[in-house]
Amino acid sequence: MDVRRNEQHFALKFCFRLKISTTEAYVMLQEDYGGCVLPYSIARRWFKIFKKGRQLISKEGVPGAPVTALTEVIINIAAVIVREDRRITLRDLSEKQNISLG
């Protein structure tokens, strides 16, 4: 998370704790950050995450996030499966290894 995004995260978290609405909090961010404000959709998503009780926003499951399923063990198992059946689809391979298709 870059510095401005990190600052906005904590500003929104503070507003959430003060029970300020997402819209009001976003207007305050716009006044402070101007053209560098994050998109409203992200602010809304963060408020939903705060309501669920999460404290930190991490990059889980977003483009550019670290790939946790890509390990030597997973790669080796996939290689064995593909050698046994070269016509296996990616969907079948992901189901056999219990990892996401993406």
Distance bins in CASP14 RR format, pairs under 12 A and 6 or more apart:
PFRMAT RR
TARGET T0000
AUTHOR 0000-0000-0000
RMODE 2
METHOD distances of the structure
MODEL  1
1 7 0 0 0 0 1 0 0 0 0 0 0
1 8 0 0 0 0 1 0 0 0 0 0 0
1 9 1 0 0 1 0 0 0 0 0 0 0
1 10 0 0 0 0 0 1 0 0 0 0 0
1 38 0 0 0 0 0 1 0 0 0 0 0
1 42 0 0 0 0 0 1 0 0 0 0 0
1 46 0 0 0 0 0 1 0 0 0 0 0
1 56 0 0 0 0 1 0 0 0 0 0 0
1 57 1 0 0 1 0 0 0 0 0 0 0
1 58 0 0 0 0 1 0 0 0 0 0 0
1 59 1 0 0 1 0 0 0 0 0 0 0
1 62 0 0 0 0 0 1 0 0 0 0 0
1 65 0 0 0 0 0 1 0 0 0 0 0
2 8 0 0 0 0 1 0 0 0 0 0 0
2 9 0 0 0 0 0 1 0 0 0 0 0
2 36 0 0 0 0 0 1 0 0 0 0 0
2 38 0 0 0 0 0 1 0 0 0 0 0
2 59 0 0 0 0 0 1 0 0 0 0 0
3 9 0 0 0 0 0 1 0 0 0 0 0
3 10 0 0 0 0 0 1 0 0 0 0 0
3 33 0 0 0 0 0 1 0 0 0 0 0
3 36 0 0 0 0 0 1 0 0 0 0 0
4 10 0 0 0 0 0 1 0 0 0 0 0
4 11 0 0 0 0 0 1 0 0 0 0 0
4 29 0 0 0 0 0 1 0 0 0 0 0
4 32 0 0 0 0 0 1 0 0 0 0 0
4 33 1 0 0 1 0 0 0 0 0 0 0
4 34 0 0 0 0 0 1 0 0 0 0 0
4 35 0 0 0 0 0 1 0 0 0 0 0
4 36 1 0 1 0 0 0 0 0 0 0 0
4 37 0 0 0 0 1 0 0 0 0 0 0
4 38 0 0 0 0 1 0 0 0 0 0 0
5 11 0 0 0 0 0 1 0 0 0 0 0
5 12 0 0 0 0 0 1 0 0 0 0 0
5 29 0 0 0 0 0 1 0 0 0 0 0
5 33 0 0 0 0 0 1 0 0 0 0 0
5 36 0 0 0 0 1 0 0 0 0 0 0
5 37 0 0 0 0 0 1 0 0 0 0 0
5 38 1 0 0 1 0 0 0 0 0 0 0
5 39 0 0 0 0 0 1 0 0 0 0 0
5 42 0 0 0 0 1 0 0 0 0 0 0
5 43 0 0 0 0 0 1 0 0 0 0 0
5 46 0 0 0 0 0 1 0 0 0 0 0
5 57 0 0 0 0 1 0 0 0 0 0 0
5 59 0 0 0 0 0 1 0 0 0 0 0
6 12 0 0 0 0 0 1 0 0 0 0 0
6 13 0 0 0 0 0 1 0 0 0 0 0
6 38 0 0 0 0 0 1 0 0 0 0 0
6 46 0 0 0 0 0 1 0 0 0 0 0
6 56 0 0 0 0 0 1 0 0 0 0 0
6 57 0 0 0 0 1 0 0 0 0 0 0
6 58 0 0 0 0 0 1 0 0 0 0 0
7 13 0 0 0 0 0 1 0 0 0 0 0
7 14 0 0 0 0 0 1 0 0 0 0 0
7 29 0 0 0 0 1 0 0 0 0 0 0
7 32 0 0 0 0 1 0 0 0 0 0 0
7 33 0 0 0 0 1 0 0 0 0 0 0
7 36 0 0 0 0 1 0 0 0 0 0 0
7 37 0 0 0 0 0 1 0 0 0 0 0
7 38 0 0 0 0 0 1 0 0 0 0 0
8 14 0 0 0 0 0 1 0 0 0 0 0
8 15 0 0 0 0 0 1 0 0 0 0 0
8 25 0 0 0 0 1 0 0 0 0 0 0
8 26 0 0 0 0 1 0 0 0 0 0 0
8 28 0 0 0 0 0 1 0 0 0 0 0
8 29 1 0 1 0 0 0 0 0 0 0 0
8 30 0 0 0 0 0 1 0 0 0 0 0
8 32 0 0 0 0 1 0 0 0 0 0 0
8 33 1 0 0 1 0 0 0 0 0 0 0
8 34 0 0 0 0 0 1 0 0 0 0 0
8 35 0 0 0 0 0 1 0 0 0 0 0
8 36 0 0 0 0 1 0 0 0 0 0 0
8 37 1 0 0 1 0 0 0 0 0 0 0
8 38 1 0 1 0 0 0 0 0 0 0 0
8 39 0 0 0 0 0 1 0 0 0 0 0
8 40 0 0 0 0 0 1 0 0 0 0 0
8 42 0 0 0 0 1 0 0 0 0 0 0
8 43 1 0 0 1 0 0 0 0 0 0 0
8 46 0 0 0 0 1 0 0 0 0 0 0
8 57 0 0 0 0 0 1 0 0 0 0 0
9 15 0 0 0 0 0 1 0 0 0 0 0
9 16 0 0 0 0 0 1 0 0 0 0 0
9 25 0 0 0 0 0 1 0 0 0 0 0
9 29 0 0 0 0 0 1 0 0 0 0 0
9 38 0 0 0 0 1 0 0 0 0 0 0
9 42 0 0 0 0 1 0 0 0 0 0 0
9 43 0 0 0 0 1 0 0 0 0 0 0
9 45 0 0 0 0 0 1 0 0 0 0 0
9 46 1 0 0 1 0 0 0 0 0 0 0
9 47 0 0 0 0 0 1 0 0 0 0 0
9 49 0 0 0 0 0 1 0 0 0 0 0
9 50 0 0 0 0 1 0 0 0 0 0 0
9 54 0 0 0 0 0 1 0 0 0 0 0
9 55 0 0 0 0 0 1 0 0 0 0 0
9 56 0 0 0 0 1 0 0 0 0 0 0
9 57 1 0 1 0 0 0 0 0 0 0 0
9 58 0 0 0 0 0 1 0 0 0 0 0
9 59 0 0 0 0 0 1 0 0 0 0 0
10 16 0 0 0 0 0 1 0 0 0 0 0
10 17 0 0 0 0 0 1 0 0 0 0 0
10 25 0 0 0 0 0 1 0 0 0 0 0
10 29 0 0 0 0 0 1 0 0 0 0 0
10 46 0 0 0 0 0 1 0 0 0 0 0
10 50 0 0 0 0 0 1 0 0 0 0 0
10 55 0 0 0 0 0 1 0 0 0 0 0
10 56 0 0 0 0 0 1 0 0 0 0 0
10 57 0 0 0 0 1 0 0 0 0 0 0
11 17 0 0 0 0 0 1 0 0 0 0 0
11 18 0 0 0 0 0 1 0 0 0 0 0
11 20 0 0 0 0 0 1 0 0 0 0 0
11 25 1 0 0 1 0 0 0 0 0 0 0
11 26 0 0 0 0 0 1 0 0 0 0 0
11 27 0 0 0 0 0 1 0 0 0 0 0
11 28 1 0 0 1 0 0 0 0 0 0 0
11 29 1 0 0 1 0 0 0 0 0 0 0
11 30 0 0 0 0 0 1 0 0 0 0 0
11 31 0 0 0 0 0 1 0 0 0 0 0
11 32 1 0 0 1 0 0 0 0 0 0 0
11 33 0 0 0 0 1 0 0 0 0 0 0
11 37 0 0 0 0 0 1 0 0 0 0 0
11 38 0 0 0 0 0 1 0 0 0 0 0
11 43 0 0 0 0 1 0 0 0 0 0 0
11 46 0 0 0 0 0 1 0 0 0 0 0
12 18 0 0 0 0 0 1 0 0 0 0 0
12 20 0 0 0 0 1 0 0 0 0 0 0
12 21 0 0 0 0 0 1 0 0 0 0 0
12 22 0 0 0 0 1 0 0 0 0 0 0
12 23 0 0 0 0 0 1 0 0 0 0 0
12 24 0 0 0 0 0 1 0 0 0 0 0
12 25 1 0 1 0 0 0 0 0 0 0 0
12 26 0 0 0 0 1 0 0 0 0 0 0
12 27 0 0 0 0 0 1 0 0 0 0 0
12 28 0 0 0 0 1 0 0 0 0 0 0
12 29 1 0 0 1 0 0 0 0 0 0 0
12 32 0 0 0 0 0 1 0 0 0 0 0
12 33 0 0 0 0 0 1 0 0 0 0 0
12 37 0 0 0 0 0 1 0 0 0 0 0
12 38 0 0 0 0 1 0 0 0 0 0 0
12 40 0 0 0 0 0 1 0 0 0 0 0
12 42 0 0 0 0 1 0 0 0 0 0 0
12 43 1 0 1 0 0 0 0 0 0 0 0
12 44 0 0 0 0 1 0 0 0 0 0 0
12 45 0 0 0 0 0 1 0 0 0 0 0
12 46 1 0 1 0 0 0 0 0 0 0 0
12 47 1 0 0 1 0 0 0 0 0 0 0
12 48 0 0 0 0 0 1 0 0 0 0 0
12 49 0 0 0 0 1 0 0 0 0 0 0
12 50 1 0 0 1 0 0 0 0 0 0 0
12 57 0 0 0 0 1 0 0 0 0 0 0
13 20 0 0 0 0 0 1 0 0 0 0 0
13 25 0 0 0 0 1 0 0 0 0 0 0
13 29 0 0 0 0 0 1 0 0 0 0 0
13 43 0 0 0 0 0 1 0 0 0 0 0
13 46 1 0 0 1 0 0 0 0 0 0 0
13 47 0 0 0 0 1 0 0 0 0 0 0
13 49 0 0 0 0 1 0 0 0 0 0 0
13 50 1 0 0 1 0 0 0 0 0 0 0
13 51 0 0 0 0 0 1 0 0 0 0 0
13 53 0 0 0 0 0 1 0 0 0 0 0
13 54 0 0 0 0 0 1 0 0 0 0 0
13 55 1 0 0 1 0 0 0 0 0 0 0
13 56 0 0 0 0 1 0 0 0 0 0 0
13 57 0 0 0 0 1 0 0 0 0 0 0
14 20 0 0 0 0 1 0 0 0 0 0 0
14 25 0 0 0 0 1 0 0 0 0 0 0
14 28 0 0 0 0 0 1 0 0 0 0 0
14 29 0 0 0 0 0 1 0 0 0 0 0
14 46 0 0 0 0 0 1 0 0 0 0 0
14 47 0 0 0 0 0 1 0 0 0 0 0
14 50 0 0 0 0 0 1 0 0 0 0 0
15 21 0 0 0 0 1 0 0 0 0 0 0
15 22 0 0 0 0 1 0 0 0 0 0 0
15 23 0 0 0 0 0 1 0 0 0 0 0
15 24 1 0 0 1 0 0 0 0 0 0 0
15 25 1 1 0 0 0 0 0 0 0 0 0
15 26 0 0 0 0 1 0 0 0 0 0 0
15 27 0 0 0 0 0 1 0 0 0 0 0
15 28 1 0 0 1 0 0 0 0 0 0 0
15 29 0 0 0 0 1 0 0 0 0 0 0
15 32 0 0 0 0 0 1 0 0 0 0 0
15 43 0 0 0 0 1 0 0 0 0 0 0
15 46 0 0 0 0 0 1 0 0 0 0 0
15 47 0 0 0 0 1 0 0 0 0 0 0
15 50 0 0 0 0 1 0 0 0 0 0 0
16 22 0 0 0 0 1 0 0 0 0 0 0
16 24 0 0 0 0 0 1 0 0 0 0 0
16 25 1 0 0 1 0 0 0 0 0 0 0
16 26 0 0 0 0 0 1 0 0 0 0 0
16 43 0 0 0 0 0 1 0 0 0 0 0
16 44 0 0 0 0 0 1 0 0 0 0 0
16 46 0 0 0 0 1 0 0 0 0 0 0
16 47 1 0 1 0 0 0 0 0 0 0 0
16 48 0 0 0 0 0 1 0 0 0 0 0
16 49 0 0 0 0 1 0 0 0 0 0 0
16 50 1 0 1 0 0 0 0 0 0 0 0
16 51 1 0 0 1 0 0 0 0 0 0 0
16 52 0 0 0 0 0 1 0 0 0 0 0
16 53 0 0 0 0 0 1 0 0 0 0 0
16 54 0 0 0 0 0 1 0 0 0 0 0
16 55 0 0 0 0 0 1 0 0 0 0 0
16 57 0 0 0 0 0 1 0 0 0 0 0
17 25 0 0 0 0 0 1 0 0 0 0 0
17 47 0 0 0 0 0 1 0 0 0 0 0
17 50 0 0 0 0 1 0 0 0 0 0 0
17 51 0 0 0 0 0 1 0 0 0 0 0
17 53 0 0 0 0 0 1 0 0 0 0 0
17 55 0 0 0 0 0 1 0 0 0 0 0
18 24 0 0 0 0 1 0 0 0 0 0 0
18 25 0 0 0 0 1 0 0 0 0 0 0
18 28 0 0 0 0 0 1 0 0 0 0 0
18 50 0 0 0 0 0 1 0 0 0 0 0
19 25 0 0 0 0 0 1 0 0 0 0 0
19 47 0 0 0 0 0 1 0 0 0 0 0
19 50 0 0 0 0 0 1 0 0 0 0 0
19 51 0 0 0 0 0 1 0 0 0 0 0
20 26 0 0 0 0 1 0 0 0 0 0 0
20 27 0 0 0 0 1 0 0 0 0 0 0
20 28 1 0 0 1 0 0 0 0 0 0 0
20 29 0 0 0 0 0 1 0 0 0 0 0
20 43 0 0 0 0 0 1 0 0 0 0 0
20 47 0 0 0 0 1 0 0 0 0 0 0
20 50 0 0 0 0 0 1 0 0 0 0 0
21 27 0 0 0 0 1 0 0 0 0 0 0
21 28 0 0 0 0 0 1 0 0 0 0 0
21 43 0 0 0 0 0 1 0 0 0 0 0
21 44 0 0 0 0 0 1 0 0 0 0 0
21 47 0 0 0 0 1 0 0 0 0 0 0
22 28 0 0 0 0 0 1 0 0 0 0 0
22 29 0 0 0 0 0 1 0 0 0 0 0
22 40 0 0 0 0 1 0 0 0 0 0 0
22 41 0 0 0 0 0 1 0 0 0 0 0
22 42 0 0 0 0 0 1 0 0 0 0 0
22 43 1 0 1 0 0 0 0 0 0 0 0
22 44 1 0 1 0 0 0 0 0 0 0 0
22 45 0 0 0 0 1 0 0 0 0 0 0
22 46 0 0 0 0 1 0 0 0 0 0 0
22 47 1 0 1 0 0 0 0 0 0 0 0
22 48 0 0 0 0 1 0 0 0 0 0 0
22 49 0 0 0 0 0 1 0 0 0 0 0
22 50 0 0 0 0 1 0 0 0 0 0 0
22 51 0 0 0 0 0 1 0 0 0 0 0
23 29 0 0 0 0 0 1 0 0 0 0 0
23 30 0 0 0 0 0 1 0 0 0 0 0
23 40 0 0 0 0 1 0 0 0 0 0 0
23 43 0 0 0 0 1 0 0 0 0 0 0
23 44 0 0 0 0 1 0 0 0 0 0 0
23 47 0 0 0 0 1 0 0 0 0 0 0
24 30 0 0 0 0 0 1 0 0 0 0 0
24 31 0 0 0 0 0 1 0 0 0 0 0
24 43 0 0 0 0 0 1 0 0 0 0 0
24 47 0 0 0 0 0 1 0 0 0 0 0
25 31 0 0 0 0 0 1 0 0 0 0 0
25 32 0 0 0 0 0 1 0 0 0 0 0
25 37 0 0 0 0 0 1 0 0 0 0 0
25 38 0 0 0 0 0 1 0 0 0 0 0
25 40 0 0 0 0 0 1 0 0 0 0 0
25 43 1 0 0 1 0 0 0 0 0 0 0
25 44 0 0 0 0 1 0 0 0 0 0 0
25 46 0 0 0 0 1 0 0 0 0 0 0
25 47 1 0 0 1 0 0 0 0 0 0 0
25 50 0 0 0 0 0 1 0 0 0 0 0
26 32 0 0 0 0 0 1 0 0 0 0 0
26 33 0 0 0 0 0 1 0 0 0 0 0
26 34 0 0 0 0 0 1 0 0 0 0 0
26 37 1 0 0 1 0 0 0 0 0 0 0
26 38 0 0 0 0 1 0 0 0 0 0 0
26 39 0 0 0 0 1 0 0 0 0 0 0
26 40 1 0 1 0 0 0 0 0 0 0 0
26 41 0 0 0 0 0 1 0 0 0 0 0
26 42 0 0 0 0 1 0 0 0 0 0 0
26 43 1 0 1 0 0 0 0 0 0 0 0
26 44 0 0 0 0 1 0 0 0 0 0 0
26 45 0 0 0 0 0 1 0 0 0 0 0
26 46 0 0 0 0 0 1 0 0 0 0 0
26 47 0 0 0 0 1 0 0 0 0 0 0
27 33 0 0 0 0 0 1 0 0 0 0 0
27 34 0 0 0 0 0 1 0 0 0 0 0
27 37 0 0 0 0 1 0 0 0 0 0 0
27 40 0 0 0 0 1 0 0 0 0 0 0
27 43 0 0 0 0 0 1 0 0 0 0 0
28 34 0 0 0 0 0 1 0 0 0 0 0
28 37 0 0 0 0 1 0 0 0 0 0 0
28 43 0 0 0 0 0 1 0 0 0 0 0
29 35 0 0 0 0 0 1 0 0 0 0 0
29 36 0 0 0 0 1 0 0 0 0 0 0
29 37 1 0 1 0 0 0 0 0 0 0 0
29 38 1 0 0 1 0 0 0 0 0 0 0
29 39 0 0 0 0 0 1 0 0 0 0 0
29 40 0 0 0 0 1 0 0 0 0 0 0
29 42 0 0 0 0 0 1 0 0 0 0 0
29 43 1 0 0 1 0 0 0 0 0 0 0
29 46 0 0 0 0 0 1 0 0 0 0 0
30 36 0 0 0 0 1 0 0 0 0 0 0
30 37 1 0 1 0 0 0 0 0 0 0 0
30 38 0 0 0 0 0 1 0 0 0 0 0
30 39 0 0 0 0 0 1 0 0 0 0 0
30 40 0 0 0 0 1 0 0 0 0 0 0
30 43 0 0 0 0 0 1 0 0 0 0 0
31 37 0 0 0 0 1 0 0 0 0 0 0
32 38 0 0 0 0 0 1 0 0 0 0 0
33 39 0 0 0 0 0 1 0 0 0 0 0
33 43 0 0 0 0 0 1 0 0 0 0 0
37 43 0 0 0 0 1 0 0 0 0 0 0
38 44 0 0 0 0 0 1 0 0 0 0 0
38 45 0 0 0 0 0 1 0 0 0 0 0
38 46 0 0 0 0 1 0 0 0 0 0 0
38 57 0 0 0 0 0 1 0 0 0 0 0
39 45 0 0 0 0 1 0 0 0 0 0 0
39 46 0 0 0 0 0 1 0 0 0 0 0
40 46 0 0 0 0 0 1 0 0 0 0 0
40 47 0 0 0 0 0 1 0 0 0 0 0
41 47 0 0 0 0 0 1 0 0 0 0 0
41 48 0 0 0 0 0 1 0 0 0 0 0
42 48 0 0 0 0 0 1 0 0 0 0 0
42 49 0 0 0 0 0 1 0 0 0 0 0
42 57 0 0 0 0 1 0 0 0 0 0 0
42 59 0 0 0 0 0 1 0 0 0 0 0
42 62 0 0 0 0 0 1 0 0 0 0 0
43 49 0 0 0 0 0 1 0 0 0 0 0
43 50 0 0 0 0 0 1 0 0 0 0 0
43 57 0 0 0 0 0 1 0 0 0 0 0
44 50 0 0 0 0 0 1 0 0 0 0 0
44 51 0 0 0 0 0 1 0 0 0 0 0
45 51 0 0 0 0 0 1 0 0 0 0 0
45 52 0 0 0 0 0 1 0 0 0 0 0
45 54 0 0 0 0 0 1 0 0 0 0 0
45 57 0 0 0 0 1 0 0 0 0 0 0
45 62 0 0 0 0 0 1 0 0 0 0 0
46 52 0 0 0 0 0 1 0 0 0 0 0
46 53 0 0 0 0 0 1 0 0 0 0 0
46 54 0 0 0 0 1 0 0 0 0 0 0
46 55 0 0 0 0 0 1 0 0 0 0 0
46 56 0 0 0 0 0 1 0 0 0 0 0
46 57 1 0 1 0 0 0 0 0 0 0 0
46 58 0 0 0 0 0 1 0 0 0 0 0
47 53 0 0 0 0 0 1 0 0 0 0 0
47 54 0 0 0 0 0 1 0 0 0 0 0
47 57 0 0 0 0 0 1 0 0 0 0 0
48 54 0 0 0 0 1 0 0 0 0 0 0
48 57 0 0 0 0 0 1 0 0 0 0 0
49 55 0 0 0 0 1 0 0 0 0 0 0
49 56 0 0 0 0 1 0 0 0 0 0 0
49 57 1 0 0 1 0 0 0 0 0 0 0
49 58 0 0 0 0 1 0 0 0 0 0 0
49 60 0 0 0 0 0 1 0 0 0 0 0
50 56 0 0 0 0 0 1 0 0 0 0 0
50 57 0 0 0 0 1 0 0 0 0 0 0
54 60 0 0 0 0 0 1 0 0 0 0 0
57 65 0 0 0 0 0 1 0 0 0 0 0
58 64 0 0 0 0 0 1 0 0 0 0 0
58 65 0 0 0 0 1 0 0 0 0 0 0
58 66 0 0 0 0 1 0 0 0 0 0 0
58 68 0 0 0 0 0 1 0 0 0 0 0
59 65 1 0 1 0 0 0 0 0 0 0 0
59 66 1 0 0 1 0 0 0 0 0 0 0
59 67 0 0 0 0 0 1 0 0 0 0 0
59 68 0 0 0 0 0 1 0 0 0 0 0
60 66 0 0 0 0 1 0 0 0 0 0 0
60 67 0 0 0 0 0 1 0 0 0 0 0
60 68 0 0 0 0 1 0 0 0 0 0 0
60 100 0 0 0 0 0 1 0 0 0 0 0
61 67 0 0 0 0 1 0 0 0 0 0 0
61 68 0 0 0 0 1 0 0 0 0 0 0
61 69 0 0 0 0 0 1 0 0 0 0 0
61 100 0 0 0 0 1 0 0 0 0 0 0
61 102 0 0 0 0 1 0 0 0 0 0 0
63 102 0 0 0 0 0 1 0 0 0 0 0
65 100 0 0 0 0 0 1 0 0 0 0 0
65 102 0 0 0 0 0 1 0 0 0 0 0
67 74 0 0 0 0 1 0 0 0 0 0 0
67 75 0 0 0 0 0 1 0 0 0 0 0
67 99 0 0 0 0 1 0 0 0 0 0 0
67 100 0 0 0 0 1 0 0 0 0 0 0
67 102 0 0 0 0 1 0 0 0 0 0 0
68 74 0 0 0 0 1 0 0 0 0 0 0
68 99 0 0 0 0 1 0 0 0 0 0 0
68 100 0 0 0 0 0 1 0 0 0 0 0
69 75 0 0 0 0 1 0 0 0 0 0 0
69 77 0 0 0 0 0 1 0 0 0 0 0
69 78 0 0 0 0 0 1 0 0 0 0 0
69 93 0 0 0 0 0 1 0 0 0 0 0
69 94 0 0 0 0 1 0 0 0 0 0 0
69 97 1 0 0 1 0 0 0 0 0 0 0
69 98 0 0 0 0 1 0 0 0 0 0 0
69 99 1 0 1 0 0 0 0 0 0 0 0
69 100 1 0 0 1 0 0 0 0 0 0 0
69 101 0 0 0 0 0 1 0 0 0 0 0
69 102 0 0 0 0 1 0 0 0 0 0 0
70 76 0 0 0 0 0 1 0 0 0 0 0
70 78 0 0 0 0 0 1 0 0 0 0 0
70 97 0 0 0 0 0 1 0 0 0 0 0
70 99 0 0 0 0 1 0 0 0 0 0 0
70 100 0 0 0 0 0 1 0 0 0 0 0
70 102 0 0 0 0 0 1 0 0 0 0 0
71 77 0 0 0 0 1 0 0 0 0 0 0
71 78 0 0 0 0 0 1 0 0 0 0 0
71 97 0 0 0 0 0 1 0 0 0 0 0
71 99 0 0 0 0 1 0 0 0 0 0 0
72 78 0 0 0 0 0 1 0 0 0 0 0
72 79 0 0 0 0 0 1 0 0 0 0 0
73 79 0 0 0 0 0 1 0 0 0 0 0
73 80 0 0 0 0 0 1 0 0 0 0 0
73 97 0 0 0 0 1 0 0 0 0 0 0
73 99 0 0 0 0 0 1 0 0 0 0 0
74 80 0 0 0 0 0 1 0 0 0 0 0
74 81 0 0 0 0 0 1 0 0 0 0 0
74 93 0 0 0 0 0 1 0 0 0 0 0
74 94 0 0 0 0 0 1 0 0 0 0 0
74 96 0 0 0 0 0 1 0 0 0 0 0
74 97 1 0 0 1 0 0 0 0 0 0 0
74 98 0 0 0 0 1 0 0 0 0 0 0
74 99 1 0 0 1 0 0 0 0 0 0 0
74 100 0 0 0 0 0 1 0 0 0 0 0
75 81 0 0 0 0 0 1 0 0 0 0 0
75 82 0 0 0 0 0 1 0 0 0 0 0
75 93 0 0 0 0 0 1 0 0 0 0 0
75 97 0 0 0 0 0 1 0 0 0 0 0
75 99 0 0 0 0 0 1 0 0 0 0 0
76 82 0 0 0 0 0 1 0 0 0 0 0
76 83 0 0 0 0 0 1 0 0 0 0 0
76 97 0 0 0 0 0 1 0 0 0 0 0
77 83 0 0 0 0 0 1 0 0 0 0 0
77 84 0 0 0 0 0 1 0 0 0 0 0
77 93 0 0 0 0 1 0 0 0 0 0 0
77 94 0 0 0 0 0 1 0 0 0 0 0
77 96 0 0 0 0 1 0 0 0 0 0 0
77 97 1 0 0 1 0 0 0 0 0 0 0
77 98 0 0 0 0 0 1 0 0 0 0 0
77 99 0 0 0 0 0 1 0 0 0 0 0
78 84 0 0 0 0 0 1 0 0 0 0 0
78 85 0 0 0 0 0 1 0 0 0 0 0
78 88 0 0 0 0 1 0 0 0 0 0 0
78 90 0 0 0 0 1 0 0 0 0 0 0
78 92 0 0 0 0 0 1 0 0 0 0 0
78 93 1 0 0 1 0 0 0 0 0 0 0
78 94 0 0 0 0 1 0 0 0 0 0 0
78 96 0 0 0 0 1 0 0 0 0 0 0
78 97 1 0 0 1 0 0 0 0 0 0 0
78 98 0 0 0 0 0 1 0 0 0 0 0
78 99 0 0 0 0 1 0 0 0 0 0 0
79 86 0 0 0 0 0 1 0 0 0 0 0
79 88 0 0 0 0 0 1 0 0 0 0 0
79 93 0 0 0 0 0 1 0 0 0 0 0
79 97 0 0 0 0 0 1 0 0 0 0 0
80 88 0 0 0 0 0 1 0 0 0 0 0
80 93 0 0 0 0 0 1 0 0 0 0 0
80 96 0 0 0 0 0 1 0 0 0 0 0
80 97 0 0 0 0 0 1 0 0 0 0 0
81 87 0 0 0 0 0 1 0 0 0 0 0
81 88 1 0 0 1 0 0 0 0 0 0 0
81 89 0 0 0 0 0 1 0 0 0 0 0
81 90 0 0 0 0 0 1 0 0 0 0 0
81 92 0 0 0 0 1 0 0 0 0 0 0
81 93 1 0 0 1 0 0 0 0 0 0 0
81 94 0 0 0 0 0 1 0 0 0 0 0
81 95 0 0 0 0 0 1 0 0 0 0 0
81 96 1 0 0 1 0 0 0 0 0 0 0
81 97 1 0 0 1 0 0 0 0 0 0 0
82 88 1 0 0 1 0 0 0 0 0 0 0
82 89 0 0 0 0 0 1 0 0 0 0 0
82 90 0 0 0 0 0 1 0 0 0 0 0
82 92 0 0 0 0 0 1 0 0 0 0 0
82 93 1 0 0 1 0 0 0 0 0 0 0
82 96 0 0 0 0 0 1 0 0 0 0 0
82 97 0 0 0 0 0 1 0 0 0 0 0
84 92 0 0 0 0 0 1 0 0 0 0 0
84 93 0 0 0 0 0 1 0 0 0 0 0
84 96 0 0 0 0 0 1 0 0 0 0 0
85 92 0 0 0 0 1 0 0 0 0 0 0
85 93 0 0 0 0 1 0 0 0 0 0 0
85 96 0 0 0 0 1 0 0 0 0 0 0
86 93 0 0 0 0 0 1 0 0 0 0 0
87 93 0 0 0 0 0 1 0 0 0 0 0
88 94 0 0 0 0 0 1 0 0 0 0 0
88 95 0 0 0 0 0 1 0 0 0 0 0
88 96 0 0 0 0 1 0 0 0 0 0 0
88 97 0 0 0 0 0 1 0 0 0 0 0
89 95 0 0 0 0 1 0 0 0 0 0 0
89 96 0 0 0 0 0 1 0 0 0 0 0
89 101 0 0 0 0 1 0 0 0 0 0 0
90 96 0 0 0 0 0 1 0 0 0 0 0
90 97 0 0 0 0 0 1 0 0 0 0 0
90 99 0 0 0 0 0 1 0 0 0 0 0
90 100 0 0 0 0 0 1 0 0 0 0 0
90 101 1 0 0 1 0 0 0 0 0 0 0
90 102 0 0 0 0 1 0 0 0 0 0 0
91 97 0 0 0 0 0 1 0 0 0 0 0
91 99 0 0 0 0 0 1 0 0 0 0 0
91 100 0 0 0 0 0 1 0 0 0 0 0
91 101 1 0 1 0 0 0 0 0 0 0 0
91 102 0 0 0 0 0 1 0 0 0 0 0
92 101 0 0 0 0 0 1 0 0 0 0 0
93 99 0 0 0 0 1 0 0 0 0 0 0
93 100 0 0 0 0 0 1 0 0 0 0 0
93 101 0 0 0 0 1 0 0 0 0 0 0
93 102 0 0 0 0 0 1 0 0 0 0 0
94 100 1 0 0 1 0 0 0 0 0 0 0
94 101 1 0 1 0 0 0 0 0 0 0 0
94 102 1 0 0 1 0 0 0 0 0 0 0
95 101 0 0 0 0 1 0 0 0 0 0 0
END
